[in-house]
Structure formats: C-alpha cells, structure tokens
Amino acid sequence: MNIVQVVLTSIIFMALLGLLSGALLAFASIVFAVKTDPRLEEVEKALPGANCGACGYVGCKLYAEALLSGASHTLCKLGGEETTKKVAQILGVKEYKVTKDKAIILCGAGRDLCEERSPYSGERTCRANTVTSGGSSSCVYGCLAYGDCALVCPVDAFTVREKLPPIIDRNKCIGCGKCIAECPRKMIVLEDEGHKTFVLCRSNDKGAYVKKICKVGCTACRICVSTCPGGSMTMTGRLPKPNYQNEPTDECIKKCPQNTIVKYT
C-alpha cells in the first residue's frame, strides 16, 4: 500500500468515525434530553428581571424554575400584584390572595431618645454594636440606628437618620423582609398595609425603668387601653396592641403620656 492509499484510507476512516460519533451524539441528545417546561420562558419574562432576591431565590430564573416545581406564585414582592396576576395566568392558578405587607420598625427612640449604657467607638453598624457586650444602649430592645436595614433594602425605602430609627417609605416598601433578617435586634416586622396604628416599643422592662432610660418607651400604664373606645387597644403582656378590626382614634392615641403610639395616614 503506497502513501496515497494510506492517506485516503485514513481520511475515509476519520470521516466515517466522525459520522458515527455525530449520529451517536444526536441519538444520545434525543434519548437523554431534559425536557423543559414550555412555560418556563413565559414565567421568566413575566418576572421583573431585577434579581433582587426578595422572593427568597438568588435570581428571577431560579424563582421561575421553582414556580414550575410548585413554589408560591405570590413571592415576587418587587413585581407586586401585577406580576402575580401574570404568573397566575401562565400557571393556570385561578384563586389566590395577595397580601401587601409593609415593614415597621418597632422603636421610636434610637440612640437619641434613649440613654447610653456604655460608650461605643467601634464599627458603625447595628450588628457590631450589638455583639459588643449586647450593645451600648440602655434598652436592650431598642433600635441602634446605624442603618444596617437600609443597606439591604432592594428598593431604597429607608432613610437613615442620625441616632434616630430610619424612616421607612411605605409607598416604596415591597415587604420583602430582607431588613428583618438583617436587624440584629429583630425589631422590624411586617404588617398588612391596611394597618395604620403601631406601638413603637418592644420593651418588656418595668415601666419605671423604661421611663428612666427612654423618652418615648412604653411604661405599660394602660391609659390607651382604658381610653380608646370599643376595645381598640388591648394588652399583650406588658405592651398594648392595636385592634386592627377597630382602629384606635386619634384622640385616644394622643392620651399616651410617652407618645409611643403612632398612626400612619
């Protein structure tokens, strides 16, 4: 066999080997193909695409995949009710309820209106302050007002104030709960946007001590309970709680000697 025949034989052999490999790969791609739900692309397009993580998933693509595996279709806080409706239509969900929650910081004092237990000169974050002997504030329940919560908010709903608790823009807040996980003192909660009245205190300390260390802390005096009509304020432990089926009136809220109760319009 001369050199030409050797080269031609090699070429033909390689060509046949390539065809055979291609056929095997094509066969394998058909047999072992992972079937993709045709709704996946539709669901992903219906989501905002911001990858903010407010739904609890790393990004919109992963949430879209989770939706097709049975995850709740009401988790997209950034997209809100409009996105929920679109996803529900794609998934064929006919009955559902969208709850619009808003974050509330249950403290009105911060470091400005509450006495300092010990000087603090470390890292200017709530978490760092907290791990330093439990925090510099005399109130172990109060807001340290460094704004850790604002840093994780995906929609910039927080306005940080010097020594006072941040202000939350209720129109911007999407109720994702990321600020709740970030707060080392667990003083941020989600409440239905229809709830307007809040007791901005979480202290379980005795009234005399609260009054001594905090200018706006609840002393459990029960004045709000006795003056607000129709059981619109009740006591839960040492703290009053609004009855959201019968909102307290502005007049009885003003009776609070510590100005602890606020009402948002």
PLY file of the C-alpha trace (Angstrom):
ply
format ascii 1.0
element vertex 265
property float x
property float y
property float z
element edge 264
property int vertex1
property int vertex2
end_header
0.00 0.00 0.00
1.55 3.28 -1.11
1.43 6.56 0.77
-1.56 7.89 -1.20
-3.67 4.89 -0.31
-2.68 5.23 3.35
-3.73 8.90 3.42
-7.04 8.21 1.64
-7.79 5.28 3.95
-7.09 7.47 6.96
-9.29 10.26 5.65
-12.16 7.89 4.93
-11.78 6.21 8.31
-11.81 9.58 10.14
-14.83 10.73 8.13
-16.75 7.56 8.96
-15.70 7.86 12.61
-16.93 11.47 12.66
-20.28 10.49 11.13
-20.70 7.66 13.58
-19.82 9.91 16.55
-22.24 12.58 15.33
-25.01 10.02 14.97
-24.34 8.67 18.45
-24.38 12.19 19.93
-27.62 13.02 18.13
-29.18 9.79 19.39
-27.99 10.49 22.95
-29.33 14.05 22.85
-32.76 12.68 21.96
-32.76 9.81 24.45
-31.26 11.71 27.39
-32.74 15.13 26.65
-34.05 17.02 29.67
-37.48 18.21 28.77
-38.01 21.91 29.53
-41.44 23.09 30.52
-42.57 25.39 27.69
-43.98 27.77 30.33
-40.54 28.47 31.81
-39.65 31.19 29.33
-43.06 32.82 29.74
-42.81 32.84 33.52
-39.29 34.25 33.44
-40.39 37.06 31.12
-43.30 37.86 33.44
-40.90 38.45 36.37
-39.17 41.84 36.77
-35.70 40.52 35.96
-34.10 42.59 38.73
-32.68 39.54 40.55
-33.20 41.37 43.85
-33.63 38.18 45.88
-36.71 39.49 47.70
-38.58 36.29 46.81
-36.02 34.19 48.64
-34.34 32.89 45.49
-30.99 34.03 44.11
-32.49 35.38 40.90
-35.60 35.54 38.74
-34.56 32.49 36.66
-34.28 30.28 39.73
-37.60 31.58 41.03
-39.20 30.86 37.65
-37.91 27.28 37.82
-39.17 26.97 41.40
-42.61 28.22 40.34
-42.92 25.35 37.90
-41.99 22.98 40.73
-44.76 24.23 43.00
-43.36 27.34 44.72
-45.84 30.05 45.73
-46.54 32.49 42.91
-47.07 35.39 45.33
-43.42 35.75 46.39
-42.35 38.40 43.87
-42.59 41.45 46.10
-40.90 43.75 43.61
-43.34 42.94 40.82
-46.29 43.11 43.18
-49.86 42.27 42.28
-49.40 42.84 38.54
-46.61 40.26 38.29
-48.53 37.84 40.50
-51.51 38.05 38.14
-49.35 37.38 35.07
-47.66 34.38 36.67
-51.01 33.03 37.91
-52.44 33.20 34.39
-49.45 31.33 32.95
-49.62 28.65 35.64
-53.40 28.38 35.43
-53.99 29.45 39.04
-57.48 30.90 39.41
-57.84 31.61 43.14
-55.23 33.31 45.26
-54.82 36.15 47.74
-52.13 38.81 47.57
-51.18 40.26 50.95
-49.43 43.59 50.80
-47.12 43.78 53.79
-45.03 46.74 54.87
-42.02 46.83 57.18
-42.31 48.65 60.51
-39.51 49.45 62.96
-40.97 48.98 66.43
-38.92 51.66 68.14
-39.26 55.42 68.19
-36.19 56.23 70.26
-32.97 55.10 68.64
-29.79 56.33 70.32
-31.09 59.89 70.51
-34.02 59.46 72.90
-32.64 56.54 74.90
-29.81 56.65 77.42
-26.46 55.15 76.54
-25.36 52.31 78.80
-21.74 52.46 77.77
-19.67 54.43 75.21
-19.20 52.76 71.85
-16.45 53.61 69.38
-16.37 50.53 67.17
-17.66 49.84 63.67
-20.72 51.97 62.93
-23.17 49.16 62.36
-26.01 47.78 64.45
-24.59 44.28 64.29
-21.12 45.31 65.50
-22.64 47.39 68.31
-24.86 44.50 69.38
-22.07 41.93 69.61
-20.11 44.34 71.81
-21.43 43.42 75.26
-25.01 43.38 73.98
-24.98 46.92 72.65
-24.33 50.40 74.01
-28.00 51.33 74.52
-29.59 51.05 77.98
-32.59 49.47 76.27
-31.74 46.00 75.01
-34.85 46.08 72.80
-34.23 49.44 71.09
-33.04 50.48 67.65
-29.33 51.33 67.42
-29.99 53.47 64.32
-26.90 52.75 62.24
-28.97 51.69 59.25
-27.93 48.06 58.59
-31.50 47.53 57.41
-31.24 50.28 54.80
-28.19 48.68 53.19
-30.07 45.51 52.23
-33.31 47.15 51.06
-33.65 46.42 47.30
-35.89 49.44 46.67
-34.21 52.11 48.84
-37.27 52.50 51.06
-35.21 53.52 54.11
-34.00 56.98 55.06
-31.26 56.73 57.68
-31.25 59.40 60.42
-28.51 60.32 62.87
-29.18 58.49 66.16
-32.89 58.01 65.32
-34.57 54.95 63.79
-34.66 55.03 59.98
-37.84 56.20 58.28
-39.49 53.64 56.00
-41.30 54.97 52.93
-44.43 52.81 52.99
-45.12 53.62 49.34
-41.76 52.18 48.31
-41.61 49.22 50.71
-42.41 45.92 49.00
-42.47 43.81 52.16
-39.62 41.53 51.13
-38.42 41.03 54.70
-34.69 41.38 53.93
-34.42 44.13 56.53
-35.94 41.81 59.14
-33.21 39.24 58.62
-30.54 41.95 58.80
-31.71 43.60 62.04
-29.67 42.06 64.91
-32.30 43.03 67.48
-35.22 41.64 65.48
-37.30 44.75 65.91
-38.57 45.09 62.35
-41.82 43.33 61.50
-44.11 43.04 58.51
-47.66 44.30 58.89
-50.52 44.42 56.42
-50.51 47.78 54.64
-54.05 48.32 55.91
-52.76 48.51 59.48
-52.15 52.13 60.42
-51.60 52.23 64.19
-48.42 50.97 65.84
-46.89 50.89 69.30
-43.27 51.81 68.66
-41.77 49.90 71.55
-40.87 46.28 72.28
-39.56 46.64 75.82
-40.57 44.10 78.44
-38.87 46.03 81.23
-40.83 47.53 84.09
-42.44 50.90 83.46
-40.33 52.83 85.97
-37.10 51.66 84.36
-38.37 52.33 80.83
-39.37 55.86 81.77
-35.95 56.44 83.33
-33.94 55.43 80.25
-36.25 56.26 77.33
-38.26 59.37 76.47
-40.75 57.52 74.25
-40.75 53.97 75.65
-43.97 52.24 76.71
-44.40 52.11 80.51
-47.42 49.76 80.39
-49.58 52.42 82.04
-52.69 51.11 80.21
-54.06 54.60 79.61
-54.55 53.78 75.93
-56.49 50.63 76.80
-58.82 52.46 79.17
-59.41 55.49 76.93
-59.56 54.00 73.43
-63.19 53.04 72.70
-64.57 49.66 71.72
-61.56 47.60 72.78
-59.43 49.13 70.05
-56.35 48.74 72.27
-55.64 45.62 74.33
-52.69 44.47 76.43
-50.40 41.63 75.34
-48.01 41.08 78.20
-46.54 44.47 79.13
-47.30 46.07 75.77
-50.54 47.41 74.30
-51.65 46.14 70.90
-54.00 47.83 68.42
-57.14 46.01 67.36
-56.99 46.26 63.58
-60.65 45.39 63.24
-61.41 48.58 65.15
-58.58 51.10 64.73
-57.89 53.40 67.73
-58.99 57.00 67.31
-56.56 59.90 67.05
-57.95 61.34 70.28
-57.17 58.31 72.41
-53.74 57.87 70.81
-52.85 61.38 71.97
-53.55 60.30 75.55
-50.34 58.25 75.59
-48.05 60.14 78.02
-44.91 58.78 76.33
-46.04 59.44 72.72
-45.24 55.80 71.98
-48.26 55.17 69.74
-48.24 56.49 66.18
-50.77 56.41 63.38
-49.78 56.49 59.71
-52.14 58.09 57.21
0 1
1 2
2 3
3 4
4 5
5 6
6 7
7 8
8 9
9 10
10 11
11 12
12 13
13 14
14 15
15 16
16 17
17 18
18 19
19 20
20 21
21 22
22 23
23 24
24 25
25 26
26 27
27 28
28 29
29 30
30 31
31 32
32 33
33 34
34 35
35 36
36 37
37 38
38 39
39 40
40 41
41 42
42 43
43 44
44 45
45 46
46 47
47 48
48 49
49 50
50 51
51 52
52 53
53 54
54 55
55 56
56 57
57 58
58 59
59 60
60 61
61 62
62 63
63 64
64 65
65 66
66 67
67 68
68 69
69 70
70 71
71 72
72 73
73 74
74 75
75 76
76 77
77 78
78 79
79 80
80 81
81 82
82 83
83 84
84 85
85 86
86 87
87 88
88 89
89 90
90 91
91 92
92 93
93 94
94 95
95 96
96 97
97 98
98 99
99 100
100 101
101 102
102 103
103 104
104 105
105 106
106 107
107 108
108 109
109 110
110 111
111 112
112 113
113 114
114 115
115 116
116 117
117 118
118 119
119 120
120 121
121 122
122 123
123 124
124 125
125 126
126 127
127 128
128 129
129 130
130 131
131 132
132 133
133 134
134 135
135 136
136 137
137 138
138 139
139 140
140 141
141 142
142 143
143 144
144 145
145 146
146 147
147 148
148 149
149 150
150 151
151 152
152 153
153 154
154 155
155 156
156 157
157 158
158 159
159 160
160 161
161 162
162 163
163 164
164 165
165 166
166 167
167 168
168 169
169 170
170 171
171 172
172 173
173 174
174 175
175 176
176 177
177 178
178 179
179 180
180 181
181 182
182 183
183 184
184 185
185 186
186 187
187 188
188 189
189 190
190 191
191 192
192 193
193 194
194 195
195 196
196 197
197 198
198 199
199 200
200 201
201 202
202 203
203 204
204 205
205 206
206 207
207 208
208 209
209 210
210 211
211 212
212 213
213 214
214 215
215 216
216 217
217 218
218 219
219 220
220 221
221 222
222 223
223 224
224 225
225 226
226 227
227 228
228 229
229 230
230 231
231 232
232 233
233 234
234 235
235 236
236 237
237 238
238 239
239 240
240 241
241 242
242 243
243 244
244 245
245 246
246 247
247 248
248 249
249 250
250 251
251 252
252 253
253 254
254 255
255 256
256 257
257 258
258 259
259 260
260 261
261 262
262 263
263 264
